[in-house]
Amino acid sequence: MAYLLNPPPTRWVCANGCGVVDFTPAGVPNRFHACRAMAGVLAPLIPEGSGARVRAIEREDYVGEEIVQTDDNERPVMAVITERPDGSNDVIMFAPTAHGGGGS
């Protein structure tokens, strides 16, 4: 019986074509990057050839005084969704942050 002692590294690429590529040893989770193709939103890299799609979801609720994640165009971003051809998906949620004043 043969065992592969040094499995090949995983090649991670940007699903939106911004050109970012990374390599990790087998079994090491993926990486994230500020995707230029998505206006600087934090997005995951996907295994090369996986056919996954990554997209940002703009915040649809009212943005008041809370601090929200925005892209480079100042649009509020609520989430980033990774959708795979097999129907599975991952979601990164950007929850708003409240802040209080120290009034007297």
N, C-alpha and C positions, 0 to 999 in steps of 0.2 A: 504494500500500500504506500503511495507517495503522498507527501505533505508539502504544501507550498509554504515555506518558512518566511518568505518576504513577499507578501501579496503586493501587487502593484498599487501605487497611490491612486487616490480618487482625484479626478480632474473636475474642479468646480468652475462653472461659467455663469455669466449674467444671462438670464432668460430674455432680457430686453435689449441685448446687443450693445451694451456700453463698453464692452471690451475687457472687463475685469476677469482675470483667470486666477485661480489658486489651486494648489495641490496639497492634499493631506494624506497621511498614512491611512491605510485601510482601517475602518472602524472609527475614525475620528469624525465628529460631526461637522456639518457644513459651516461656512463663514457668511458673514453679513458685510455689506458695503453700502456706502452712500452712492446710490445709483444715479449717474448723470442722465441716463435715459428717462428716469422718473423724477427729474428735477431735485435730485439730492436726497430723496427719501431713503431711509434705511431699509434695505431689501436683502433677502437671502440669495446666495449663489445656489445653483442647482447642479446636480451631477450631469456632466456633458452627455448629450444624447437621450436624456430622460423624457424630453417632450413636455416638461412642466411649464406652466405659464405663471408669471408673477405680475400682479397688478395692485395699484394703490386705490383705496376707496376714500373719496373725499368726504369730509364730515358734513352730514346733512342737517344736523341740529343747530340750534342757535349758539353762537359763540359770544359769551358776555365778557366778564372780567377774568375768567379762568385762563390758565396757560395751556395752550394746545400745541401739538406738533404741527409744524407747517413745512411745506416744501420750499424750494428756492424762489418760487413765484408768490410766496406768502399765502397759498391756498391751504386751508386746514385739512390735515389728513387724519382719518379715523383709524385706518387699518391697512395692512398689506396682506394680500391673500396669495398663497401658492396653491395652484390647482394642478393635479397630476392626471395623466390620461386614464388611470384606473379609477378615477372618481374620488380619490382621497385628497385631502387638502390640509393646509396649515394656515393659521391666521396669527398675525402679530397685531395686537390692539394697542393703540396709543391713547391711554386714558387721560382726560383733562386733569389738570392739577389746580386745586383751589389755592388762593392765597388770602391772607387776612391783613388788615391794616392795624397799625399800632396806635390808633387815635387816642386822644386823651379826653 
